[in-house]
């Protein structure tokens, strides 16, 4: 698995990670077993970055991830989780982090994100950043970042940090949702901040393509002897400064997704999908 630097940290992580959104409560044993099998297989194949959040399954997702990663060398893994901004007070935020660590069964996170910006724009962003920086100082997480922040919110959040910096903004970005590629990525590249693209295959996995977009996908996929899904993932990670975290509970889909890391698209092929 190809690795790239996270921000300017000198930390090399897989350009394709494992997303876990979709692990929910009250599902069958088979459902959870499939997820565990897929996560384990991913680690075996070098997808050692696993992204989770306390929000997913109200903590259940972190427990599932914890069950899987205890079978592997912790030093070989890069674990990301996310703080849900419903925690208002500083004590509540720190407690939320401790609970995530307990569910995951680890002593510290590699990356901790604020999952969403607070509805109260200014003061709450500062409070979140104060706590996140304190968590770095206390060894609870090695790096920090945010998720779903606008570019303006990201820039403001950076100003509140004294001794550390945000290394990523995790954003809903894919070949049919390109806003952040065009409006935000130039800034992140300049500042050497990683854009982490979630939902790289949308919510339907591009299984219902039609019209001109389908023709474009078919053309590029045929050129590279690849699937539509592999081209969609490759399109993202062929942009410098972008990593992605597709989610799947199916080993066969996971193994197919991995192959996207080896696909090099030409500038013309990348631009072919740009939305005018």
Secondary structure as the mmCIF struct_conf table of DSSP 4:
data_model
#
loop_
_struct_conf.conf_type_id
_struct_conf.id
_struct_conf.beg_label_comp_id
_struct_conf.beg_label_asym_id
_struct_conf.beg_label_seq_id
_struct_conf.end_label_comp_id
_struct_conf.end_label_asym_id
_struct_conf.end_label_seq_id
STRN STRN1 UNK A 3 UNK A 5
TURN_TY1_P TURN_TY1_P1 UNK A 7 UNK A 8
BEND BEND1 UNK A 9 UNK A 9
STRN STRN2 UNK A 12 UNK A 14
BEND BEND2 UNK A 15 UNK A 15
STRN STRN3 UNK A 16 UNK A 16
STRN STRN4 UNK A 18 UNK A 19
TURN_TY1_P TURN_TY1_P2 UNK A 21 UNK A 22
BEND BEND3 UNK A 25 UNK A 26
HELX_RH_AL_P HELX_RH_AL_P1 UNK A 29 UNK A 44
TURN_TY1_P TURN_TY1_P3 UNK A 45 UNK A 46
STRN STRN5 UNK A 49 UNK A 51
TURN_TY1_P TURN_TY1_P4 UNK A 54 UNK A 55
HELX_RH_3T_P HELX_RH_3T_P1 UNK A 56 UNK A 59
HELX_RH_AL_P HELX_RH_AL_P2 UNK A 60 UNK A 69
TURN_TY1_P TURN_TY1_P5 UNK A 70 UNK A 71
BEND BEND4 UNK A 72 UNK A 72
HELX_RH_3T_P HELX_RH_3T_P2 UNK A 74 UNK A 76
STRN STRN6 UNK A 78 UNK A 83
TURN_TY1_P TURN_TY1_P6 UNK A 85 UNK A 86
BEND BEND5 UNK A 89 UNK A 89
HELX_RH_AL_P HELX_RH_AL_P3 UNK A 90 UNK A 104
TURN_TY1_P TURN_TY1_P7 UNK A 105 UNK A 105
BEND BEND6 UNK A 107 UNK A 107
STRN STRN7 UNK A 109 UNK A 114
BEND BEND7 UNK A 115 UNK A 116
BEND BEND8 UNK A 119 UNK A 120
HELX_RH_AL_P HELX_RH_AL_P4 UNK A 121 UNK A 137
TURN_TY1_P TURN_TY1_P8 UNK A 138 UNK A 139
BEND BEND9 UNK A 140 UNK A 140
STRN STRN8 UNK A 141 UNK A 147
BEND BEND10 UNK A 148 UNK A 148
HELX_RH_AL_P HELX_RH_AL_P5 UNK A 151 UNK A 159
TURN_TY1_P TURN_TY1_P9 UNK A 160 UNK A 160
BEND BEND11 UNK A 162 UNK A 163
STRN STRN9 UNK A 166 UNK A 172
STRN STRN10 UNK A 174 UNK A 174
TURN_TY1_P TURN_TY1_P10 UNK A 175 UNK A 176
STRN STRN11 UNK A 177 UNK A 177
HELX_RH_AL_P HELX_RH_AL_P6 UNK A 179 UNK A 183
TURN_TY1_P TURN_TY1_P11 UNK A 184 UNK A 184
HELX_RH_AL_P HELX_RH_AL_P7 UNK A 185 UNK A 191
TURN_TY1_P TURN_TY1_P12 UNK A 192 UNK A 192
STRN STRN12 UNK A 194 UNK A 198
TURN_TY1_P TURN_TY1_P13 UNK A 200 UNK A 206
BEND BEND12 UNK A 208 UNK A 208
HELX_RH_AL_P HELX_RH_AL_P8 UNK A 211 UNK A 223
TURN_TY1_P TURN_TY1_P14 UNK A 224 UNK A 225
HELX_RH_AL_P HELX_RH_AL_P9 UNK A 228 UNK A 237
TURN_TY1_P TURN_TY1_P15 UNK A 238 UNK A 238
BEND BEND13 UNK A 239 UNK A 239
TURN_TY1_P TURN_TY1_P16 UNK A 240 UNK A 241
STRN STRN13 UNK A 242 UNK A 244
STRN STRN14 UNK A 247 UNK A 247
BEND BEND14 UNK A 249 UNK A 249
HELX_RH_AL_P HELX_RH_AL_P10 UNK A 251 UNK A 258
HELX_RH_3T_P HELX_RH_3T_P3 UNK A 259 UNK A 262
HELX_RH_AL_P HELX_RH_AL_P11 UNK A 267 UNK A 272
TURN_TY1_P TURN_TY1_P17 UNK A 273 UNK A 273
#
